[in-house]
């Protein structure tokens, strides 16, 4: 069952996908459903002996293209609609023990092309208003499969966080006449204390207003609305930046750092988002120290107000040192 229910108190949709309760949960490595299918071995989601990068529809999808009308009709105050949309899985590599940080820059570059292709194709669908490319990494985040992979949701609406960001950017442009994200990036570059990476086409920093201690944002220097609008050189530079930043994350505490990765880009709702939507990637690692996690507790979850234990200037300095330590193996 896939359905949406309207929350009138927050003005947002809540998705229900009851079949996901039975999805595969941390199986033994030899029974991983995302590995290649070996001759005579355990049958997986990929019926091939080897592969490079694979995209397929999620077996336990949050949204489906043909969701039926909900059995619960709702009301005028709290309506329901079918949970129609798309949910895809992107396998980064066939190696079960790999991580995005450990992959070659060339493979990451190929993955960038895959992300751009899926954004364009899914965004062209009438039932998709927002293409959300993301990765949940590590048990601390709640992953159910360790195999290196990400996901892509084609939402039938613009989700709350991107919508709020776009509303703020629209208001800023109406008032100041410029792109909010361009000005945020310019301020971070000018200040310099929170900068982590600068190259020809991309820049990364711990934002002045970070919600997580080691949160980082990776911005396109050119004001483009989506990953599909990047040039070939920009895509290559994005792959280089991702490689550098992710090996820095792993060097931070000496282990493969859990994180949530979220790509923010223009909705595909047919509206003009030029100069408002600015392609960037946000990372939210839950670790505030090597042993302690940043939990979303009462203030964050109940009030929506984040309280952070460390200043972005201090965490940026620590993370920058970790990136510098890791650079010897990156090139």
N, C-alpha and C positions, 0 to 999 in steps of 0.2 A: 504494500500500500504506500503510495506517494501522494501526499496532499499538503496544501498550505493552509494555515489558519491565520487570520488577521488579528494582531494585537492592537486594539484601538488606543490603549494607554501609552504606547510608545510609537505608534504609527509605523509598524513594520510587520512583515510576514515571518511566521515561524514554520519551518519545514518539518514534516513527519515522514519517516521512512522506516516502518516497523520491521521490515525484513532485515535491516542492518543489525538487529539484535543478535542474529545468528551468524554474523560474519566470522571468518577465520581469525583466531586470536593467537599470536605468537607460537606458531607450530615449530617443531624441531626443524633444523636447517635442511635435513634430507627430505622433508615434506613441504618445502616452501612452494606455494603455488605460482610464484613469480619467476622461478628458475626455468631454464630451458628443459624441455621434456627429453630425457635421455632414452635410448633404445632399451626397452624392457623395464624402464624405471617408472617412478611415480608420475602420473599424467598431470601436467600443470596447465596454466592459462595460456602458455605459449607452446603450441605443438610443433616445435622445431628443436633441433639438437643444439643450435647456437643462435645468437642474435646480437645486433648492435644496439639500437634503440627501438623500443616497441611502444605503441599507443593502442589501447583497446578500451572498450566500454567496461566500466566497473561492474563486477558481478553482484555487488551489493550497493546499488546506486542511490544517492540521495535524491536525484531527479531522473526521470525517464521521459522520452519523447511522447510516449503513448499512454501516459497516466490517465486512468478513467476518472469520471466524475466522482467526487467523494461521497461515501455513504452517509456521512454526517453533513447535513445541509448548512449548518450554521445559522446565522441570522443577519439582519441588516446591520447590526452593531458589530458582529463577529463573523463575517462571511468565510466560507471555505472555497478553494479552487483546486483543480488538479495540480499536483507537483510536477509539472512538465518542464523539461530542460534536459541537460546532458551532464553526465559524470564520467570522466575518463581517467584512466591510470596511465602514467608515463614511466616506463622502465628505463632507467638511465644506463644500465649495463647488465650483462648476464651474470657477472661475478656477484655472488650472494653477499660476500663480505666487503664489497666496495662501498665507498661514500663519494658524494659529489666532490668533496675536497681532495680526494685521492685520485681523481680522474685527470687525464691529460687535458691540456687547454684545447687541443683539437677536438676531443670528444665533447667538451662543454660547448665549444663553438657549434658543433653539429646539433647539440641539444637546444641551443638558442634558436637555430633554424626550425627545429620541430615546434618549439613554443610559439614562434611567430606564425608558422603554418596553421597551427590549431587555433590561435586567436582569430586569424582571418577566416578560416572555414567555419568555426562555430559561431563567430560573430555575425556571419552572413545569414544565419538561420532566423526565421521570424519569431521563434519561440525563445530566443536568447537575447537578453538585454545587457548582460554583463558576463565577460569571460574572465574567470578568476583562476590564475595559475599559481599553484602553491606547493609547498612541501612541508610535511611534518616529519621531523627527524628525531629519533630517540624515544625510549620508553618514558622518559620524564614528560614528554609531550603527549603520550598516550597512543603511540603507533601500535598497530596490531600485526604488522609485518616488517621485519628488519631489512628485507631486500631493498637496495637503493632505488627509490621511486618517488615520484611526485604525483600530483593530481591536477585535474582541470575541471572546474565546474562551469557549466553554462547556465547561469541563473535566469529565470524568467522575469526578474526584477533587478534593480540596482540595489545591492545589499547595503545595510545601514552604515557601515564604516566608510566605504567608498562614497556613498551618497553624501554623508556629512562632510567629507573632505572636499567633494566637488562643490557643495553649497558654500563652504568657506572660501574656496577659490573663486567662485562666481562673485560673491560679495566683495572680495578683495579687488577683483578686476574692475567691477563697477565703480568702486571708490577710488582706487589708485591707478587704474588703467594698465596694469601690468600683471604678469603671471605670478601668482603667489609662490609657487615652487621655485621659479627662477630667482625670486628675491630671497627666499630662504637659502638657496644654494649660494647665492652671492654673499650673503651675510656670513655663512659658515666659512667660505673660502677666505673672506676678508679677515675674520676673527682668527682662524687657523688652529685654535686650541683643541678643537674636537675633530679635526680632519684626520682621515685614515688613509686616503688614497686619492691621487689626482693623476689623470692621464689625459690624452688628447680629447676623448669623447665622454669620459665618465669621472665622477667624483663621489667619494664615500665619506661619511662622517657619523659620529654619534650625535644625534640631534640635540639641540639646546634643551628641548622639552622631552627627552627620552622617557618612555614609560617603563622600560626595563633597563637594568644597569648596563648591560652590554648590547643594547639595541643598536643596530646600525642601518643607515639608509644609503642606498646606492642610486645616484641620480644621473640621468642622461644630461649632458651639458646643453645639448640642443633641445629646444622645447618641442618634443614630439609627443603625440597623444598615446602611442602604443608601441609595443615591441615590434609589430609588423611594419612600422614606419621607419625603423632604423635602417641605415645604409649597411652595406657589407662591411665596411671598415668599422662602423659603430658596433655591429654585432661581434666582430672579432675583439674589439676593445672591451665589450661587456664580458665576454668569456674570460679574458685576461684578468679583469677586475674581480670577477667571481672566484676564480682560482686563488688569487692572492689573498682575498679577504677570508675565504673559507679555511685555507691552511693556517692563517693567523688565528682564527677561532680555535682550531685544534691545538695550536701552540699555547693558547691562553692559560689553560689549566693542565695541559699535558695529556688530555684525552679528547676523543671525538665528541665535540660539543653538540648537545641537542639544540634544536632551534625550530622555529616556525619561519618559513620564508613566504612572503606574500608580494605578488606583483600588482602594483597599482597603475591602472591605465584607463583609457577612455571607455565608457559604456558603448555598447553596440545597439543602442536604442533608436538610431536614426537621427538623433539630434547632433548639432554641431558643437564639438567640445574643443575645438582648436583654441590654443592660448589659455585654456583652463585646466584640462587634463594634461599632466606632465608625467611621462613614463618614469617610474622609479621602482626599486625593489627594497622592501623592508624586511629586516631580520629581527626576530624576537627570541633570544636565548633565555631559558628560564633560570639559568644559574646566576646567582649573585656572588657566590664564591665557588671554589672547587667542590665544597661539601654541602652548600646550602642553596635552595631553590627560592625563587621569587614566586610565591603563591598568590593567586588572585583570590583574596579573602573578602571580608565584609565590605570594606570601603571600595575596593575595585569592582567587585561583582554586584553588591547591593546598591551602591551609590554611583558607580561608574567613575569614581575619582581615584586615580592612581597615587600611591605613596611609594617613593623610591628611596632606597637606603644609601645611595651613593650619588655624588654629583657627576654629570656627564663629562665635565672637564677631567676629573680623576680617572674615570673608567676609560675614556678615550686615550689618555696617556698610557695606561696599562695595556690596552688592546693594541695601540700603535707599536709599543715595544714588542709585543708578541708577534705582530706581523713582520717586524724587522728581523726578529730571530728566525722566522720561518722562510725568509726570502731566499736564503742560500739554496734551498731546494726547489725554488719556483722558477727562477730565471726572469 
